[in-house]
C-alpha cells in the first residue's frame, strides 16, 4: 500500500481558520418549513373538528386558530426573528432560545461535547451540551443526569453561511473557546 493511499484513509483535520471564521449558528429554513407544516396540520384538524359530524365549533375553531398562529409565529421568530441562534464573540457567546437569552464568557464554560437523544427507533437527535460556572437548579441537574452536562444548545443549529451539523457546532465552539483561553493564559504569563 502506498503512502498516498494510507494518508487518504486517515480523517483529514479541519482547518482551525475555517472554524474560527464561523461566528453564528441558526435554524435553517427547511426546519422552519417543517415546523410550520406541523402546526398547520393541527390547524387543519381544528377545522375538521369545527365542520365535522357532529360539529364542535367552539373547540375546533380554537384549535384551528391556535395552530395557524403558531404555524406563522414560532417558525418566523426562530428563523427570521433572530431566536434559536448562537452568536460568537471574542469574549464569549450568546445563546438565543425561543423565549430567553443567555450570555457566557469562554472562560466560564467547559468544553462542548455531543449528546444523543433517542426519541424513537432509528431516529437520533444529536445536540451540543456544556457546563457553565454557577449552574444550579433542578433543570440543570436533570439535563446533567440525561446528557452529562448542565446546559444544551438548541437542537438543529447550523452555521449561518455553510453546511454543518452538531459536530460542526461543537468543533467551532471548542476552537473559539481554546483560542480565548490561550489568549487569557498568554496575558497572565
Rosetta constraint file for C-alpha pairs under 8 A:
AtomPair CA 1 CA 5 HARMONIC 6.58 0.50
AtomPair CA 1 CA 6 HARMONIC 6.91 0.50
AtomPair CA 2 CA 6 HARMONIC 6.34 0.50
AtomPair CA 3 CA 7 HARMONIC 6.00 0.50
AtomPair CA 4 CA 8 HARMONIC 6.37 0.50
AtomPair CA 5 CA 9 HARMONIC 6.55 0.50
AtomPair CA 6 CA 10 HARMONIC 7.06 0.50
AtomPair CA 8 CA 12 HARMONIC 7.92 0.50
AtomPair CA 14 CA 18 HARMONIC 7.45 0.50
AtomPair CA 14 CA 19 HARMONIC 7.68 0.50
AtomPair CA 15 CA 19 HARMONIC 6.87 0.50
AtomPair CA 16 CA 20 HARMONIC 6.01 0.50
AtomPair CA 16 CA 175 HARMONIC 6.81 0.50
AtomPair CA 17 CA 21 HARMONIC 6.05 0.50
AtomPair CA 18 CA 22 HARMONIC 6.93 0.50
AtomPair CA 19 CA 171 HARMONIC 7.27 0.50
AtomPair CA 19 CA 172 HARMONIC 4.91 0.50
AtomPair CA 19 CA 175 HARMONIC 6.72 0.50
AtomPair CA 19 CA 176 HARMONIC 7.95 0.50
AtomPair CA 20 CA 172 HARMONIC 6.62 0.50
AtomPair CA 20 CA 175 HARMONIC 6.63 0.50
AtomPair CA 20 CA 176 HARMONIC 6.22 0.50
AtomPair CA 22 CA 159 HARMONIC 6.82 0.50
AtomPair CA 22 CA 160 HARMONIC 7.76 0.50
AtomPair CA 22 CA 172 HARMONIC 7.19 0.50
AtomPair CA 23 CA 87 HARMONIC 5.97 0.50
AtomPair CA 23 CA 88 HARMONIC 4.90 0.50
AtomPair CA 23 CA 89 HARMONIC 7.19 0.50
AtomPair CA 24 CA 85 HARMONIC 7.22 0.50
AtomPair CA 24 CA 86 HARMONIC 5.55 0.50
AtomPair CA 24 CA 87 HARMONIC 4.39 0.50
AtomPair CA 24 CA 88 HARMONIC 5.86 0.50
AtomPair CA 24 CA 159 HARMONIC 6.11 0.50
AtomPair CA 24 CA 160 HARMONIC 5.86 0.50
AtomPair CA 25 CA 85 HARMONIC 5.45 0.50
AtomPair CA 25 CA 86 HARMONIC 5.11 0.50
AtomPair CA 25 CA 87 HARMONIC 6.54 0.50
AtomPair CA 25 CA 157 HARMONIC 5.72 0.50
AtomPair CA 25 CA 158 HARMONIC 5.16 0.50
AtomPair CA 25 CA 159 HARMONIC 4.36 0.50
AtomPair CA 25 CA 160 HARMONIC 5.22 0.50
AtomPair CA 25 CA 169 HARMONIC 7.60 0.50
AtomPair CA 26 CA 79 HARMONIC 7.23 0.50
AtomPair CA 26 CA 84 HARMONIC 6.24 0.50
AtomPair CA 26 CA 85 HARMONIC 4.30 0.50
AtomPair CA 26 CA 86 HARMONIC 6.54 0.50
AtomPair CA 26 CA 157 HARMONIC 5.03 0.50
AtomPair CA 26 CA 158 HARMONIC 5.56 0.50
AtomPair CA 26 CA 159 HARMONIC 6.46 0.50
AtomPair CA 26 CA 160 HARMONIC 6.03 0.50
AtomPair CA 27 CA 31 HARMONIC 6.76 0.50
AtomPair CA 27 CA 32 HARMONIC 7.41 0.50
AtomPair CA 27 CA 78 HARMONIC 6.66 0.50
AtomPair CA 27 CA 79 HARMONIC 5.67 0.50
AtomPair CA 27 CA 84 HARMONIC 6.37 0.50
AtomPair CA 27 CA 85 HARMONIC 6.64 0.50
AtomPair CA 27 CA 156 HARMONIC 6.28 0.50
AtomPair CA 27 CA 157 HARMONIC 5.03 0.50
AtomPair CA 27 CA 158 HARMONIC 6.32 0.50
AtomPair CA 28 CA 32 HARMONIC 6.88 0.50
AtomPair CA 28 CA 79 HARMONIC 6.89 0.50
AtomPair CA 28 CA 156 HARMONIC 7.82 0.50
AtomPair CA 28 CA 157 HARMONIC 7.15 0.50
AtomPair CA 28 CA 158 HARMONIC 6.62 0.50
AtomPair CA 29 CA 33 HARMONIC 6.37 0.50
AtomPair CA 29 CA 79 HARMONIC 6.57 0.50
AtomPair CA 30 CA 34 HARMONIC 6.34 0.50
AtomPair CA 31 CA 35 HARMONIC 6.23 0.50
AtomPair CA 31 CA 156 HARMONIC 7.82 0.50
AtomPair CA 32 CA 36 HARMONIC 6.08 0.50
AtomPair CA 32 CA 75 HARMONIC 4.79 0.50
AtomPair CA 32 CA 76 HARMONIC 7.34 0.50
AtomPair CA 32 CA 78 HARMONIC 7.45 0.50
AtomPair CA 32 CA 79 HARMONIC 6.53 0.50
AtomPair CA 33 CA 37 HARMONIC 6.11 0.50
AtomPair CA 33 CA 75 HARMONIC 7.38 0.50
AtomPair CA 34 CA 38 HARMONIC 6.31 0.50
AtomPair CA 35 CA 39 HARMONIC 6.38 0.50
AtomPair CA 35 CA 71 HARMONIC 6.99 0.50
AtomPair CA 35 CA 75 HARMONIC 6.33 0.50
AtomPair CA 36 CA 40 HARMONIC 6.06 0.50
AtomPair CA 36 CA 70 HARMONIC 7.69 0.50
AtomPair CA 36 CA 71 HARMONIC 4.31 0.50
AtomPair CA 36 CA 72 HARMONIC 6.51 0.50
AtomPair CA 36 CA 74 HARMONIC 7.98 0.50
AtomPair CA 36 CA 75 HARMONIC 6.19 0.50
AtomPair CA 37 CA 41 HARMONIC 6.11 0.50
AtomPair CA 37 CA 71 HARMONIC 7.05 0.50
AtomPair CA 38 CA 42 HARMONIC 6.59 0.50
AtomPair CA 38 CA 71 HARMONIC 7.49 0.50
AtomPair CA 39 CA 43 HARMONIC 6.37 0.50
AtomPair CA 39 CA 67 HARMONIC 4.90 0.50
AtomPair CA 39 CA 68 HARMONIC 6.54 0.50
AtomPair CA 39 CA 70 HARMONIC 6.22 0.50
AtomPair CA 39 CA 71 HARMONIC 4.66 0.50
AtomPair CA 40 CA 44 HARMONIC 6.13 0.50
AtomPair CA 40 CA 67 HARMONIC 5.67 0.50
AtomPair CA 40 CA 68 HARMONIC 5.63 0.50
AtomPair CA 40 CA 71 HARMONIC 5.71 0.50
AtomPair CA 41 CA 45 HARMONIC 6.29 0.50
AtomPair CA 41 CA 67 HARMONIC 7.53 0.50
AtomPair CA 42 CA 46 HARMONIC 6.32 0.50
AtomPair CA 42 CA 63 HARMONIC 7.12 0.50
AtomPair CA 42 CA 64 HARMONIC 6.72 0.50
AtomPair CA 42 CA 67 HARMONIC 5.26 0.50
AtomPair CA 42 CA 68 HARMONIC 7.95 0.50
AtomPair CA 43 CA 47 HARMONIC 6.38 0.50
AtomPair CA 43 CA 63 HARMONIC 6.12 0.50
AtomPair CA 43 CA 64 HARMONIC 3.77 0.50
AtomPair CA 43 CA 65 HARMONIC 6.54 0.50
AtomPair CA 43 CA 66 HARMONIC 7.00 0.50
AtomPair CA 43 CA 67 HARMONIC 4.31 0.50
AtomPair CA 43 CA 68 HARMONIC 5.48 0.50
AtomPair CA 44 CA 48 HARMONIC 6.24 0.50
AtomPair CA 44 CA 64 HARMONIC 6.36 0.50
AtomPair CA 45 CA 49 HARMONIC 6.21 0.50
AtomPair CA 45 CA 60 HARMONIC 7.65 0.50
AtomPair CA 45 CA 63 HARMONIC 7.73 0.50
AtomPair CA 45 CA 64 HARMONIC 7.01 0.50
AtomPair CA 46 CA 50 HARMONIC 6.21 0.50
AtomPair CA 46 CA 59 HARMONIC 7.49 0.50
AtomPair CA 46 CA 60 HARMONIC 4.19 0.50
AtomPair CA 46 CA 61 HARMONIC 5.84 0.50
AtomPair CA 46 CA 62 HARMONIC 7.18 0.50
AtomPair CA 46 CA 63 HARMONIC 4.76 0.50
AtomPair CA 46 CA 64 HARMONIC 4.24 0.50
AtomPair CA 46 CA 65 HARMONIC 7.92 0.50
AtomPair CA 46 CA 67 HARMONIC 7.96 0.50
AtomPair CA 47 CA 51 HARMONIC 6.16 0.50
AtomPair CA 47 CA 60 HARMONIC 5.70 0.50
AtomPair CA 47 CA 61 HARMONIC 6.17 0.50
AtomPair CA 47 CA 63 HARMONIC 7.83 0.50
AtomPair CA 47 CA 64 HARMONIC 5.62 0.50
AtomPair CA 48 CA 52 HARMONIC 5.31 0.50
AtomPair CA 48 CA 60 HARMONIC 7.16 0.50
AtomPair CA 49 CA 53 HARMONIC 7.89 0.50
AtomPair CA 49 CA 55 HARMONIC 6.22 0.50
AtomPair CA 49 CA 56 HARMONIC 5.80 0.50
AtomPair CA 49 CA 57 HARMONIC 6.93 0.50
AtomPair CA 49 CA 59 HARMONIC 7.49 0.50
AtomPair CA 49 CA 60 HARMONIC 4.71 0.50
AtomPair CA 49 CA 61 HARMONIC 7.88 0.50
AtomPair CA 50 CA 55 HARMONIC 5.23 0.50
AtomPair CA 50 CA 56 HARMONIC 4.84 0.50
AtomPair CA 50 CA 57 HARMONIC 3.98 0.50
AtomPair CA 50 CA 58 HARMONIC 7.29 0.50
AtomPair CA 50 CA 59 HARMONIC 7.03 0.50
AtomPair CA 50 CA 60 HARMONIC 4.20 0.50
AtomPair CA 50 CA 61 HARMONIC 5.84 0.50
AtomPair CA 51 CA 55 HARMONIC 5.21 0.50
AtomPair CA 51 CA 56 HARMONIC 7.21 0.50
AtomPair CA 51 CA 57 HARMONIC 6.93 0.50
AtomPair CA 51 CA 60 HARMONIC 7.89 0.50
AtomPair CA 52 CA 56 HARMONIC 7.39 0.50
AtomPair CA 56 CA 60 HARMONIC 5.82 0.50
AtomPair CA 57 CA 61 HARMONIC 5.56 0.50
AtomPair CA 58 CA 62 HARMONIC 6.55 0.50
AtomPair CA 59 CA 63 HARMONIC 6.33 0.50
AtomPair CA 60 CA 64 HARMONIC 6.11 0.50
AtomPair CA 61 CA 65 HARMONIC 5.98 0.50
AtomPair CA 62 CA 66 HARMONIC 6.11 0.50
AtomPair CA 63 CA 67 HARMONIC 6.02 0.50
AtomPair CA 64 CA 68 HARMONIC 6.10 0.50
AtomPair CA 65 CA 69 HARMONIC 6.08 0.50
AtomPair CA 66 CA 70 HARMONIC 6.02 0.50
AtomPair CA 67 CA 71 HARMONIC 5.88 0.50
AtomPair CA 68 CA 72 HARMONIC 6.49 0.50
AtomPair CA 69 CA 73 HARMONIC 5.95 0.50
AtomPair CA 70 CA 74 HARMONIC 5.49 0.50
AtomPair CA 70 CA 75 HARMONIC 7.88 0.50
AtomPair CA 71 CA 75 HARMONIC 6.65 0.50
AtomPair CA 72 CA 76 HARMONIC 5.94 0.50
AtomPair CA 73 CA 77 HARMONIC 5.96 0.50
AtomPair CA 74 CA 78 HARMONIC 6.14 0.50
AtomPair CA 75 CA 79 HARMONIC 5.96 0.50
AtomPair CA 75 CA 80 HARMONIC 8.00 0.50
AtomPair CA 76 CA 80 HARMONIC 5.37 0.50
AtomPair CA 76 CA 81 HARMONIC 6.21 0.50
AtomPair CA 77 CA 81 HARMONIC 4.11 0.50
AtomPair CA 77 CA 82 HARMONIC 6.49 0.50
AtomPair CA 77 CA 83 HARMONIC 5.76 0.50
AtomPair CA 77 CA 98 HARMONIC 7.58 0.50
AtomPair CA 78 CA 82 HARMONIC 6.15 0.50
AtomPair CA 78 CA 83 HARMONIC 4.50 0.50
AtomPair CA 78 CA 84 HARMONIC 5.24 0.50
AtomPair CA 78 CA 85 HARMONIC 7.85 0.50
AtomPair CA 78 CA 98 HARMONIC 6.61 0.50
AtomPair CA 79 CA 83 HARMONIC 6.84 0.50
AtomPair CA 79 CA 84 HARMONIC 7.48 0.50
AtomPair CA 82 CA 96 HARMONIC 7.58 0.50
AtomPair CA 83 CA 96 HARMONIC 5.34 0.50
AtomPair CA 83 CA 97 HARMONIC 5.62 0.50
AtomPair CA 83 CA 98 HARMONIC 5.30 0.50
AtomPair CA 83 CA 99 HARMONIC 7.90 0.50
AtomPair CA 84 CA 95 HARMONIC 7.53 0.50
AtomPair CA 84 CA 96 HARMONIC 5.20 0.50
AtomPair CA 84 CA 97 HARMONIC 4.42 0.50
AtomPair CA 84 CA 98 HARMONIC 5.56 0.50
AtomPair CA 84 CA 154 HARMONIC 6.29 0.50
AtomPair CA 84 CA 157 HARMONIC 7.79 0.50
AtomPair CA 85 CA 95 HARMONIC 6.14 0.50
AtomPair CA 85 CA 96 HARMONIC 5.18 0.50
AtomPair CA 85 CA 97 HARMONIC 6.70 0.50
AtomPair CA 85 CA 154 HARMONIC 7.52 0.50
AtomPair CA 85 CA 157 HARMONIC 6.99 0.50
AtomPair CA 86 CA 93 HARMONIC 6.90 0.50
AtomPair CA 86 CA 94 HARMONIC 5.60 0.50
AtomPair CA 86 CA 95 HARMONIC 4.62 0.50
AtomPair CA 86 CA 96 HARMONIC 6.07 0.50
AtomPair CA 87 CA 93 HARMONIC 5.59 0.50
AtomPair CA 87 CA 94 HARMONIC 5.29 0.50
AtomPair CA 87 CA 95 HARMONIC 6.80 0.50
AtomPair CA 88 CA 92 HARMONIC 6.26 0.50
AtomPair CA 88 CA 93 HARMONIC 4.44 0.50
AtomPair CA 88 CA 94 HARMONIC 6.66 0.50
AtomPair CA 89 CA 93 HARMONIC 5.61 0.50
AtomPair CA 90 CA 176 HARMONIC 7.85 0.50
AtomPair CA 90 CA 180 HARMONIC 6.92 0.50
AtomPair CA 91 CA 105 HARMONIC 5.69 0.50
AtomPair CA 91 CA 106 HARMONIC 6.35 0.50
AtomPair CA 91 CA 180 HARMONIC 7.20 0.50
AtomPair CA 92 CA 103 HARMONIC 7.36 0.50
AtomPair CA 92 CA 104 HARMONIC 5.51 0.50
AtomPair CA 92 CA 105 HARMONIC 3.99 0.50
AtomPair CA 92 CA 106 HARMONIC 4.68 0.50
AtomPair CA 92 CA 107 HARMONIC 7.94 0.50
AtomPair CA 92 CA 177 HARMONIC 7.91 0.50
AtomPair CA 93 CA 103 HARMONIC 5.87 0.50
AtomPair CA 93 CA 104 HARMONIC 5.56 0.50
AtomPair CA 93 CA 105 HARMONIC 6.51 0.50
AtomPair CA 93 CA 106 HARMONIC 7.28 0.50
AtomPair CA 94 CA 101 HARMONIC 6.98 0.50
AtomPair CA 94 CA 102 HARMONIC 5.72 0.50
AtomPair CA 94 CA 103 HARMONIC 4.37 0.50
AtomPair CA 94 CA 104 HARMONIC 6.45 0.50
AtomPair CA 95 CA 101 HARMONIC 5.68 0.50
AtomPair CA 95 CA 102 HARMONIC 5.20 0.50
AtomPair CA 95 CA 103 HARMONIC 6.29 0.50
AtomPair CA 95 CA 153 HARMONIC 7.20 0.50
AtomPair CA 96 CA 100 HARMONIC 6.27 0.50
AtomPair CA 96 CA 101 HARMONIC 4.52 0.50
AtomPair CA 96 CA 102 HARMONIC 6.61 0.50
AtomPair CA 97 CA 101 HARMONIC 6.02 0.50
AtomPair CA 97 CA 154 HARMONIC 6.68 0.50
AtomPair CA 104 CA 108 HARMONIC 6.61 0.50
AtomPair CA 104 CA 109 HARMONIC 7.19 0.50
AtomPair CA 104 CA 132 HARMONIC 7.62 0.50
AtomPair CA 105 CA 109 HARMONIC 7.00 0.50
AtomPair CA 106 CA 176 HARMONIC 7.87 0.50
AtomPair CA 106 CA 177 HARMONIC 5.25 0.50
AtomPair CA 106 CA 180 HARMONIC 6.45 0.50
AtomPair CA 106 CA 181 HARMONIC 7.23 0.50
AtomPair CA 107 CA 177 HARMONIC 7.41 0.50
AtomPair CA 107 CA 180 HARMONIC 7.46 0.50
AtomPair CA 107 CA 181 HARMONIC 6.38 0.50
AtomPair CA 108 CA 132 HARMONIC 5.74 0.50
AtomPair CA 108 CA 133 HARMONIC 5.37 0.50
AtomPair CA 109 CA 130 HARMONIC 6.85 0.50
AtomPair CA 109 CA 131 HARMONIC 5.57 0.50
AtomPair CA 109 CA 132 HARMONIC 4.35 0.50
AtomPair CA 109 CA 133 HARMONIC 6.27 0.50
AtomPair CA 110 CA 130 HARMONIC 5.79 0.50
AtomPair CA 110 CA 131 HARMONIC 5.21 0.50
AtomPair CA 110 CA 132 HARMONIC 6.42 0.50
AtomPair CA 111 CA 130 HARMONIC 6.26 0.50
AtomPair CA 111 CA 131 HARMONIC 7.72 0.50
AtomPair CA 111 CA 174 HARMONIC 6.07 0.50
AtomPair CA 111 CA 177 HARMONIC 7.65 0.50
AtomPair CA 112 CA 128 HARMONIC 6.39 0.50
AtomPair CA 112 CA 129 HARMONIC 5.81 0.50
AtomPair CA 112 CA 130 HARMONIC 5.02 0.50
AtomPair CA 112 CA 170 HARMONIC 5.47 0.50
AtomPair CA 112 CA 171 HARMONIC 7.81 0.50
AtomPair CA 112 CA 173 HARMONIC 6.78 0.50
AtomPair CA 112 CA 174 HARMONIC 6.04 0.50
AtomPair CA 113 CA 128 HARMONIC 5.67 0.50
AtomPair CA 113 CA 129 HARMONIC 5.58 0.50
AtomPair CA 113 CA 130 HARMONIC 6.60 0.50
AtomPair CA 113 CA 170 HARMONIC 6.15 0.50
AtomPair CA 114 CA 126 HARMONIC 6.48 0.50
AtomPair CA 114 CA 127 HARMONIC 5.63 0.50
AtomPair CA 114 CA 128 HARMONIC 4.73 0.50
AtomPair CA 114 CA 129 HARMONIC 6.12 0.50
AtomPair CA 114 CA 166 HARMONIC 7.25 0.50
AtomPair CA 114 CA 167 HARMONIC 7.21 0.50
AtomPair CA 114 CA 170 HARMONIC 7.08 0.50
AtomPair CA 115 CA 126 HARMONIC 5.69 0.50
AtomPair CA 115 CA 127 HARMONIC 5.49 0.50
AtomPair CA 115 CA 128 HARMONIC 6.15 0.50
AtomPair CA 115 CA 129 HARMONIC 6.52 0.50
AtomPair CA 115 CA 147 HARMONIC 5.79 0.50
AtomPair CA 116 CA 124 HARMONIC 6.47 0.50
AtomPair CA 116 CA 125 HARMONIC 5.62 0.50
AtomPair CA 116 CA 126 HARMONIC 4.47 0.50
AtomPair CA 116 CA 127 HARMONIC 6.42 0.50
AtomPair CA 116 CA 147 HARMONIC 7.70 0.50
AtomPair CA 117 CA 124 HARMONIC 5.91 0.50
AtomPair CA 117 CA 125 HARMONIC 5.15 0.50
AtomPair CA 117 CA 126 HARMONIC 6.40 0.50
AtomPair CA 118 CA 122 HARMONIC 7.80 0.50
AtomPair CA 118 CA 123 HARMONIC 6.17 0.50
AtomPair CA 118 CA 124 HARMONIC 5.06 0.50
AtomPair CA 118 CA 125 HARMONIC 6.48 0.50
AtomPair CA 119 CA 123 HARMONIC 6.42 0.50
AtomPair CA 119 CA 124 HARMONIC 6.88 0.50
AtomPair CA 119 CA 125 HARMONIC 7.61 0.50
AtomPair CA 120 CA 124 HARMONIC 7.63 0.50
AtomPair CA 125 CA 155 HARMONIC 7.67 0.50
AtomPair CA 126 CA 155 HARMONIC 7.48 0.50
AtomPair CA 126 CA 166 HARMONIC 6.33 0.50
AtomPair CA 127 CA 152 HARMONIC 7.30 0.50
AtomPair CA 127 CA 153 HARMONIC 6.91 0.50
AtomPair CA 127 CA 154 HARMONIC 7.47 0.50
AtomPair CA 127 CA 155 HARMONIC 5.50 0.50
AtomPair CA 127 CA 156 HARMONIC 7.39 0.50
AtomPair CA 127 CA 166 HARMONIC 5.51 0.50
AtomPair CA 128 CA 152 HARMONIC 5.75 0.50
AtomPair CA 128 CA 153 HARMONIC 5.64 0.50
AtomPair CA 128 CA 155 HARMONIC 7.79 0.50
AtomPair CA 128 CA 166 HARMONIC 6.21 0.50
AtomPair CA 128 CA 169 HARMONIC 7.35 0.50
AtomPair CA 128 CA 170 HARMONIC 6.15 0.50
AtomPair CA 129 CA 147 HARMONIC 7.34 0.50
AtomPair CA 129 CA 149 HARMONIC 5.80 0.50
AtomPair CA 129 CA 150 HARMONIC 7.28 0.50
AtomPair CA 129 CA 151 HARMONIC 5.57 0.50
AtomPair CA 129 CA 152 HARMONIC 4.17 0.50
AtomPair CA 129 CA 153 HARMONIC 6.31 0.50
AtomPair CA 130 CA 149 HARMONIC 5.24 0.50
AtomPair CA 130 CA 150 HARMONIC 6.28 0.50
AtomPair CA 130 CA 151 HARMONIC 5.30 0.50
AtomPair CA 130 CA 152 HARMONIC 6.20 0.50
AtomPair CA 131 CA 135 HARMONIC 7.49 0.50
AtomPair CA 131 CA 149 HARMONIC 5.38 0.50
AtomPair CA 131 CA 150 HARMONIC 5.08 0.50
AtomPair CA 131 CA 151 HARMONIC 5.73 0.50
AtomPair CA 132 CA 150 HARMONIC 7.34 0.50
AtomPair CA 132 CA 151 HARMONIC 7.28 0.50
AtomPair CA 135 CA 140 HARMONIC 6.72 0.50
AtomPair CA 135 CA 150 HARMONIC 7.09 0.50
AtomPair CA 136 CA 140 HARMONIC 6.02 0.50
AtomPair CA 136 CA 141 HARMONIC 7.28 0.50
AtomPair CA 137 CA 141 HARMONIC 6.35 0.50
AtomPair CA 138 CA 142 HARMONIC 6.07 0.50
AtomPair CA 139 CA 143 HARMONIC 6.06 0.50
AtomPair CA 140 CA 144 HARMONIC 6.06 0.50
AtomPair CA 140 CA 150 HARMONIC 4.70 0.50
AtomPair CA 140 CA 151 HARMONIC 6.57 0.50
AtomPair CA 141 CA 145 HARMONIC 6.10 0.50
AtomPair CA 141 CA 150 HARMONIC 6.41 0.50
AtomPair CA 142 CA 146 HARMONIC 6.23 0.50
AtomPair CA 142 CA 150 HARMONIC 7.80 0.50
AtomPair CA 143 CA 147 HARMONIC 5.80 0.50
AtomPair CA 143 CA 148 HARMONIC 7.18 0.50
AtomPair CA 143 CA 149 HARMONIC 6.46 0.50
AtomPair CA 143 CA 150 HARMONIC 5.32 0.50
AtomPair CA 143 CA 151 HARMONIC 6.75 0.50
AtomPair CA 143 CA 152 HARMONIC 7.97 0.50
AtomPair CA 144 CA 148 HARMONIC 4.45 0.50
AtomPair CA 144 CA 149 HARMONIC 4.29 0.50
AtomPair CA 144 CA 150 HARMONIC 4.49 0.50
AtomPair CA 144 CA 151 HARMONIC 7.57 0.50
AtomPair CA 145 CA 149 HARMONIC 7.61 0.50
AtomPair CA 156 CA 165 HARMONIC 7.30 0.50
AtomPair CA 156 CA 166 HARMONIC 7.34 0.50
AtomPair CA 157 CA 165 HARMONIC 6.77 0.50
AtomPair CA 157 CA 166 HARMONIC 6.97 0.50
AtomPair CA 157 CA 169 HARMONIC 7.59 0.50
AtomPair CA 158 CA 162 HARMONIC 7.90 0.50
AtomPair CA 158 CA 163 HARMONIC 6.80 0.50
AtomPair CA 158 CA 164 HARMONIC 5.38 0.50
AtomPair CA 158 CA 165 HARMONIC 5.43 0.50
AtomPair CA 158 CA 166 HARMONIC 7.32 0.50
AtomPair CA 158 CA 168 HARMONIC 7.87 0.50
AtomPair CA 158 CA 169 HARMONIC 7.06 0.50
AtomPair CA 159 CA 163 HARMONIC 6.43 0.50
AtomPair CA 159 CA 164 HARMONIC 6.02 0.50
AtomPair CA 159 CA 165 HARMONIC 7.73 0.50
AtomPair CA 159 CA 168 HARMONIC 7.80 0.50
AtomPair CA 159 CA 169 HARMONIC 7.25 0.50
AtomPair CA 164 CA 168 HARMONIC 5.43 0.50
AtomPair CA 164 CA 169 HARMONIC 7.47 0.50
AtomPair CA 165 CA 169 HARMONIC 6.38 0.50
AtomPair CA 166 CA 170 HARMONIC 6.15 0.50
AtomPair CA 167 CA 171 HARMONIC 6.13 0.50
AtomPair CA 168 CA 172 HARMONIC 6.00 0.50
AtomPair CA 169 CA 173 HARMONIC 6.11 0.50
AtomPair CA 170 CA 174 HARMONIC 6.07 0.50
AtomPair CA 171 CA 175 HARMONIC 6.15 0.50
AtomPair CA 172 CA 176 HARMONIC 6.27 0.50
AtomPair CA 173 CA 177 HARMONIC 6.07 0.50
AtomPair CA 174 CA 178 HARMONIC 5.95 0.50
AtomPair CA 175 CA 179 HARMONIC 6.19 0.50
AtomPair CA 176 CA 180 HARMONIC 6.25 0.50
AtomPair CA 177 CA 181 HARMONIC 6.14 0.50
AtomPair CA 178 CA 182 HARMONIC 6.02 0.50
AtomPair CA 179 CA 183 HARMONIC 6.20 0.50
AtomPair CA 180 CA 184 HARMONIC 6.18 0.50
AtomPair CA 181 CA 185 HARMONIC 6.05 0.50
AtomPair CA 182 CA 186 HARMONIC 6.04 0.50
AtomPair CA 183 CA 187 HARMONIC 6.15 0.50
AtomPair CA 184 CA 188 HARMONIC 6.33 0.50
AtomPair CA 185 CA 189 HARMONIC 6.18 0.50
